[in-house]
Amino acid sequence: MLGIVIGVAAVLVMVAVGNGASERISAQIRSLGANLINVFPGSAKIASVRLGRGEAPRLNEDDARAIELEIPGVVAVAPLLYARGQFTVGASNWSGSLRGTTPGYFTAREWNVVAGREMTPEDDERATKVVLLGATMHEKLFGDADPVGAQIRIRDVPFTVIGLLGRKGQSVWGDDQDDVALVPLTTARRQFVGISRASPRQVHNISVKFAEGTSADATMVAIRDLLHQRHRLQPSQEETFVVQNLAEIAGAEKAATSVLSLLLAAVASVSLVVGGIGIMNIMLATVTERTREIGLRLAVGARQRDILAQFLIEAVTLSLLGGVLGAIVGIAAAAAIAAFVQWQIVIDVGALFLAIGFAGAVGIFFGFYPAAKAARLNPIVALRRD
């Protein structure tokens, strides 16, 4: 029975930890924003030498505008520029991520403002020096104080804090999404990124949110076709941009986690088989020790099926009792792991009943042979045995 307890507990712990990992990835996917497609500049080739991603001809604001106007099912489009900056408030300073974007970013990323206001199209048109802070940036610079209306310096340029972003947490790639500051796109270009003569309206990324019920694959194909046309790419030419559905990337990680959880649960279930073999051996020994009892029962009228049922019930009772105890131990162990390593766990009720049911099946499977052996005993021989 101890083998059954260990097996069921191990299965439940592995499934709980695996489900917790999957749920954590799902939460990170939701934090990125539902139905989100990202468009990046691709790689370029110069004299047969391939450069890294982002070195191809730049995407620009006009590409973002065209996607918003011409692609059906698009809800919001947000061009972005990335930079890093040193943020200073009085004696406090912090180095963090800086993003220049447009008001469509809040819809695309489903990022709410918990204090103050969002940036407006007028902020972008006038290149106003306003900033919204992520939760981590707020804590590092202001602590618990309200930052709205405060003056901060970014690379020694004064900015006014107009809003505080809601907390997003860790991304799928392990980045702190809250360690960020948002400024108007035009402001970021003029103050931090610089204006390229070759592409004065360039952007580093375009985030595209499509409507619920719209096919992600169809939207990605439409974006590719539009950018092919705008960048004058021939069908035989390599794309100078990358179109990614973030849910697919994160979904692949989630699938890998699920496969790993199943593998660990399968390994843990070996303990159930070992426990079943132990039950079979104990029941075989029991048949030998209780030979006279079996003979007496047969002599006073018990049928073979009565003996078979008796020993099967004993074997299944042992297995089910071990399964219930294993479930209790497994839940307690999973809770202890969650508390000790601060790891999210999800107890799967289906897996719980499946493990207990499997323990009962092990009892039937490994208990049948000893039960059948007991039922086939000759009562006269059994009663003679000392």
C-alpha positions as CSV (number, residue, x, y, z in Angstrom):
1,M,0.0,0.0,0.0
2,L,3.0,2.3,0.6
3,G,3.9,2.0,-3.0
4,I,0.4,3.0,-4.0
5,V,0.5,6.0,-1.6
6,I,3.9,7.2,-3.1
7,G,2.7,6.6,-6.7
8,V,-0.5,8.6,-6.3
9,A,1.1,11.4,-4.4
10,A,3.9,11.6,-7.0
11,V,1.5,11.7,-9.9
12,L,-0.6,14.5,-8.2
13,V,2.4,16.6,-7.4
14,M,3.8,16.3,-10.9
15,V,0.5,17.2,-12.5
16,A,-0.1,20.1,-10.1
17,V,3.3,21.6,-10.7
18,G,2.9,21.1,-14.5
19,N,-0.6,22.6,-14.5
20,G,0.7,25.5,-12.5
21,A,3.5,26.2,-15.1
22,S,0.9,26.1,-17.9
23,E,-1.4,28.4,-16.0
24,R,1.5,30.8,-15.4
25,I,2.3,30.8,-19.1
26,S,-1.4,31.4,-19.9
27,A,-1.4,34.4,-17.5
28,Q,1.7,35.8,-19.2
29,I,0.1,35.3,-22.6
30,R,-3.0,37.3,-21.4
31,S,-0.7,40.0,-20.0
32,L,0.7,40.5,-23.5
33,G,-2.7,41.3,-24.8
34,A,-5.2,39.0,-26.5
35,N,-5.2,38.6,-30.3
36,L,-1.9,40.4,-30.8
37,I,0.4,40.2,-33.8
38,N,3.8,41.9,-33.8
39,V,5.6,43.1,-36.9
40,F,9.4,43.5,-36.7
41,P,12.0,44.5,-39.3
42,G,13.7,41.4,-40.7
43,S,17.3,40.6,-41.5
44,A,19.2,41.9,-44.4
45,K,22.0,40.5,-46.6
46,I,24.9,42.6,-47.8
47,A,27.5,41.0,-50.1
48,S,26.3,37.5,-49.1
49,V,26.7,38.4,-45.4
50,R,23.5,38.1,-43.4
51,L,22.9,40.7,-40.7
52,G,20.8,40.3,-37.6
53,R,17.0,40.9,-37.3
54,G,16.2,44.5,-37.4
55,E,18.8,45.4,-40.0
56,A,16.5,45.2,-43.0
57,P,14.9,48.4,-44.4
58,R,12.9,50.0,-41.6
59,L,9.2,49.7,-40.9
60,N,7.6,53.1,-40.6
61,E,4.5,54.9,-39.3
62,D,2.9,54.8,-42.7
63,D,3.1,51.0,-42.7
64,A,1.3,51.0,-39.4
65,R,-1.4,53.4,-40.7
66,A,-1.9,51.3,-43.8
67,I,-2.4,48.2,-41.7
68,E,-5.0,50.0,-39.6
69,L,-6.9,51.3,-42.6
70,E,-6.6,48.4,-45.1
71,I,-6.6,45.1,-43.1
72,P,-10.1,43.9,-42.1
73,G,-10.7,42.9,-38.5
74,V,-7.9,45.1,-37.1
75,V,-9.0,46.8,-33.8
76,A,-5.9,48.8,-33.0
77,V,-2.4,49.4,-34.3
78,A,0.5,50.8,-32.3
79,P,3.9,51.6,-33.8
80,L,6.8,51.6,-31.2
81,L,10.3,52.9,-30.8
82,Y,12.5,51.4,-28.1
83,A,15.2,53.1,-26.0
84,R,16.7,53.0,-22.6
85,G,17.1,55.9,-20.3
86,Q,18.3,57.1,-16.9
87,F,15.3,58.4,-14.9
88,T,15.9,60.9,-12.1
89,V,13.6,62.2,-9.4
90,G,15.4,64.3,-6.7
91,A,17.9,61.9,-5.1
92,S,16.3,58.8,-6.7
93,N,17.4,57.4,-10.1
94,W,16.7,54.3,-12.1
95,S,17.8,52.9,-15.5
96,G,14.9,51.4,-17.3
97,S,13.2,50.7,-20.6
98,L,11.6,53.6,-22.6
99,R,9.0,53.1,-25.3
100,G,7.6,55.7,-27.7
101,T,4.2,54.8,-28.9
102,T,0.7,56.1,-29.8
103,P,-2.6,56.0,-27.9
104,G,-3.5,52.8,-29.8
105,Y,-0.9,50.9,-27.7
106,F,-3.2,50.9,-24.6
107,T,-5.9,49.1,-26.7
108,A,-3.5,46.8,-28.4
109,R,-1.8,45.6,-25.2
110,E,-5.0,45.9,-23.1
111,W,-3.0,48.0,-20.6
112,N,-5.1,50.1,-18.4
113,V,-4.1,53.3,-16.6
114,V,-4.8,53.1,-12.9
115,A,-4.1,56.7,-12.1
116,G,-3.9,59.9,-14.2
117,R,-4.7,59.7,-17.9
118,E,-3.6,58.1,-21.1
119,M,-1.6,59.9,-23.7
120,T,-3.7,61.5,-26.5
121,P,-3.2,62.0,-30.2
122,E,-2.4,65.7,-29.4
123,D,0.5,64.6,-27.2
124,D,2.0,62.8,-30.1
125,E,1.3,65.5,-32.7
126,R,2.9,68.2,-30.5
127,A,5.7,65.9,-29.2
128,T,4.8,66.9,-25.6
129,K,7.1,65.8,-22.8
130,V,4.8,63.6,-20.9
131,V,5.4,60.1,-19.6
132,L,3.4,57.2,-18.1
133,L,5.2,55.0,-15.6
134,G,5.0,51.2,-15.1
135,A,4.5,49.8,-11.6
136,T,8.2,48.9,-11.1
137,M,9.4,52.2,-12.4
138,H,6.9,54.0,-10.0
139,E,8.2,52.0,-7.0
140,K,11.9,52.6,-7.8
141,L,11.4,56.4,-8.3
142,F,8.5,57.3,-6.0
143,G,8.0,54.5,-3.6
144,D,4.4,54.7,-2.4
145,A,3.9,58.4,-3.3
146,D,1.5,59.4,-6.0
147,P,3.6,60.2,-9.2
148,V,0.9,61.9,-11.2
149,G,1.8,65.5,-11.9
150,A,5.4,65.1,-10.7
151,Q,8.4,66.2,-12.7
152,I,11.1,63.7,-13.6
153,R,14.2,63.9,-15.8
154,I,14.8,61.3,-18.5
155,R,18.4,61.6,-19.9
156,D,18.3,65.1,-18.3
157,V,15.2,66.1,-20.2
158,P,12.3,67.2,-18.0
159,F,9.1,65.3,-18.3
160,T,5.7,65.4,-16.6
161,V,4.2,62.2,-15.3
162,I,0.6,62.1,-16.5
163,G,-0.4,58.5,-15.6
164,L,0.5,55.2,-13.8
165,L,0.1,51.9,-15.7
166,G,-1.6,48.9,-14.2
167,R,0.7,46.0,-13.2
168,K,1.4,43.4,-15.9
169,G,4.0,41.2,-14.2
170,Q,6.6,39.0,-15.9
171,S,6.4,38.3,-19.6
172,V,6.8,34.9,-21.3
173,W,10.5,35.7,-21.9
174,G,11.1,36.5,-18.3
175,D,11.2,40.3,-18.6
176,D,9.6,42.6,-16.1
177,Q,6.9,44.3,-18.2
178,D,6.3,46.9,-15.5
179,D,9.9,48.3,-15.7
180,V,8.9,50.6,-18.5
181,A,8.0,54.2,-19.2
182,L,5.8,55.3,-22.2
183,V,6.2,58.6,-24.0
184,P,4.6,59.9,-27.2
185,L,6.1,58.4,-30.3
186,T,7.2,61.7,-31.8
187,T,8.7,62.8,-28.5
188,A,10.8,59.6,-28.3
189,R,12.0,60.1,-31.9
190,R,13.1,63.7,-31.3
191,Q,14.5,63.3,-27.8
192,F,16.0,59.8,-27.6
193,V,16.1,57.8,-30.8
194,G,17.0,60.4,-33.4
195,I,15.6,61.0,-36.9
196,S,17.1,58.9,-39.7
197,R,17.5,60.8,-43.0
198,A,16.9,57.6,-44.9
199,S,13.7,56.7,-43.0
200,P,12.6,59.7,-40.9
201,R,9.3,58.0,-39.8
202,Q,10.9,54.6,-38.9
203,V,9.7,52.4,-36.0
204,H,11.2,49.4,-34.3
205,N,7.9,47.4,-34.0
206,I,4.3,47.5,-35.0
207,S,1.7,45.9,-32.6
208,V,-1.5,44.8,-34.2
209,K,-4.6,43.8,-32.3
210,F,-7.3,42.0,-34.3
211,A,-10.9,41.5,-33.4
212,E,-12.2,38.4,-31.5
213,G,-13.4,35.8,-34.0
214,T,-11.0,37.0,-36.7
215,S,-8.6,34.4,-38.0
216,A,-5.0,35.2,-36.9
217,D,-3.5,33.3,-39.9
218,A,-5.7,35.3,-42.4
219,T,-4.7,38.5,-40.7
220,M,-1.0,37.6,-40.8
221,V,-1.2,36.8,-44.5
222,A,-3.0,40.0,-45.2
223,I,-0.3,42.0,-43.3
224,R,2.4,40.2,-45.3
225,D,0.7,40.9,-48.6
226,L,0.3,44.6,-47.7
227,L,3.9,45.0,-46.6
228,H,5.1,43.2,-49.8
229,Q,3.2,45.7,-51.8
230,R,4.4,48.7,-49.8
231,H,8.1,47.6,-49.7
232,R,7.9,46.6,-53.4
233,L,9.1,43.1,-52.8
234,Q,8.9,40.6,-55.6
235,P,7.5,37.1,-54.9
236,S,11.0,35.6,-55.2
237,Q,12.5,38.1,-52.8
238,E,13.1,37.4,-49.2
239,E,10.8,39.2,-46.7
240,T,12.5,42.2,-45.0
241,F,10.1,41.9,-42.1
242,V,8.9,39.3,-39.6
243,V,5.2,38.8,-38.7
244,Q,4.7,36.9,-35.4
245,N,1.6,35.8,-33.5
246,L,2.7,36.0,-29.9
247,A,0.1,33.5,-28.8
248,E,1.6,30.9,-31.1
249,I,5.1,31.4,-29.5
250,A,3.7,31.2,-26.0
251,G,1.4,28.3,-27.0
252,A,4.5,26.3,-28.1
253,E,6.0,26.8,-24.6
254,K,2.8,25.8,-23.0
255,A,2.6,22.7,-25.1
256,A,6.2,21.8,-24.2
257,T,5.3,22.3,-20.5
258,S,2.3,20.0,-20.9
259,V,4.3,17.3,-22.5
260,L,6.9,17.5,-19.7
261,S,4.1,17.2,-17.1
262,L,2.7,14.1,-18.8
263,L,6.2,12.6,-19.0
264,L,6.8,13.2,-15.3
265,A,3.4,11.9,-14.4
266,A,4.1,8.7,-16.4
267,V,7.4,8.2,-14.6
268,A,5.7,8.7,-11.3
269,S,3.0,6.2,-12.2
270,V,5.7,3.5,-12.2
271,S,5.4,3.6,-8.5
272,L,1.8,2.6,-8.8
273,V,2.8,-0.5,-10.8
274,V,5.5,-1.3,-8.2
275,G,2.9,-0.9,-5.5
276,G,0.5,-3.3,-7.4
277,I,3.2,-5.9,-7.6
278,G,3.7,-5.6,-3.9
279,I,0.0,-6.1,-3.3
280,M,0.0,-9.2,-5.5
281,N,2.9,-10.7,-3.5
282,I,1.3,-9.9,-0.2
283,M,-2.0,-11.4,-1.4
284,L,-0.2,-14.6,-2.6
285,A,1.4,-14.9,0.9
286,T,-2.0,-14.3,2.4
287,V,-3.5,-17.2,0.3
288,T,-0.9,-19.5,1.7
289,E,-1.4,-18.4,5.3
290,R,-5.2,-18.6,5.1
291,T,-5.4,-22.0,3.3
292,R,-7.4,-23.7,6.1
293,E,-9.8,-20.7,6.3
294,I,-10.4,-21.0,2.6
295,G,-10.9,-24.7,2.8
296,L,-13.4,-24.3,5.6
297,R,-15.4,-21.7,3.7
298,L,-15.5,-24.0,0.6
299,A,-16.5,-27.0,2.8
300,V,-19.5,-25.2,4.3
301,G,-20.8,-24.1,0.9
302,A,-18.9,-21.1,-0.4
303,R,-18.6,-21.1,-4.1
304,Q,-15.4,-20.3,-6.0
305,R,-16.8,-16.9,-7.0
306,D,-17.3,-16.1,-3.3
307,I,-13.7,-16.7,-2.6
308,L,-12.6,-14.8,-5.7
309,A,-14.8,-11.8,-4.7
310,Q,-13.4,-11.9,-1.1
311,F,-9.8,-11.7,-2.1
312,L,-10.5,-9.2,-4.9
313,I,-12.3,-6.9,-2.5
314,E,-9.4,-7.1,-0.1
315,A,-6.9,-6.2,-2.8
316,V,-9.0,-3.3,-4.2
317,T,-9.6,-2.0,-0.6
318,L,-5.9,-1.9,0.0
319,S,-5.3,-0.1,-3.3
320,L,-8.1,2.4,-2.9
321,L,-7.1,3.2,0.7
322,G,-3.6,3.7,-0.6
323,G,-4.9,5.9,-3.3
324,V,-6.9,8.1,-0.9
325,L,-3.9,8.4,1.4
326,G,-1.7,9.2,-1.6
327,A,-4.1,11.9,-2.7
328,I,-4.0,13.5,0.7
329,V,-0.2,13.3,0.8
330,G,0.1,14.6,-2.8
331,I,-2.1,17.7,-2.1
332,A,-0.2,18.5,1.0
333,A,3.1,18.0,-0.8
334,A,2.0,20.2,-3.7
335,A,0.9,23.0,-1.2
336,A,4.2,22.7,0.6
337,I,6.1,23.1,-2.7
338,A,4.0,26.1,-3.6
339,A,4.6,27.8,-0.3
340,F,8.4,27.0,-0.2
341,V,9.5,27.9,-3.7
342,Q,6.7,30.4,-4.4
343,W,5.5,28.4,-7.4
344,Q,1.9,28.4,-8.6
345,I,0.2,25.0,-8.5
346,V,-3.1,23.9,-9.9
347,I,-4.8,20.7,-8.4
348,D,-6.5,18.9,-11.3
349,V,-9.7,17.2,-9.9
350,G,-9.8,15.0,-12.9
351,A,-6.2,13.8,-12.3
352,L,-7.1,13.3,-8.7
353,F,-9.9,10.9,-9.4
354,L,-8.0,9.3,-12.3
355,A,-5.1,8.5,-10.0
356,I,-7.4,7.0,-7.3
357,G,-9.3,5.1,-10.0
358,F,-6.0,3.8,-11.4
359,A,-5.0,2.7,-8.0
360,G,-8.3,0.7,-7.8
361,A,-7.6,-0.8,-11.2
362,V,-4.1,-1.8,-10.1
363,G,-5.7,-3.6,-7.1
364,I,-8.1,-5.5,-9.5
365,F,-5.3,-6.4,-12.0
366,F,-2.7,-7.6,-9.5
367,G,-5.3,-9.0,-7.0
368,F,-7.0,-11.2,-9.6
369,Y,-4.3,-13.9,-9.8
370,P,-4.0,-14.5,-6.0
371,A,-7.8,-14.4,-5.7
372,A,-8.2,-17.0,-8.6
373,K,-5.5,-19.2,-6.9
374,A,-7.4,-19.1,-3.7
375,A,-10.7,-19.9,-5.4
376,R,-9.3,-22.9,-7.1
377,L,-8.1,-24.6,-3.9
378,N,-9.4,-28.1,-3.2
379,P,-11.3,-27.9,0.1
380,I,-10.1,-31.4,1.3
381,V,-6.5,-30.6,0.5
382,A,-6.8,-27.1,2.1
383,L,-8.3,-28.5,5.3
384,R,-5.5,-31.1,5.7
385,R,-2.8,-28.5,5.4
386,D,-1.3,-27.4,8.8
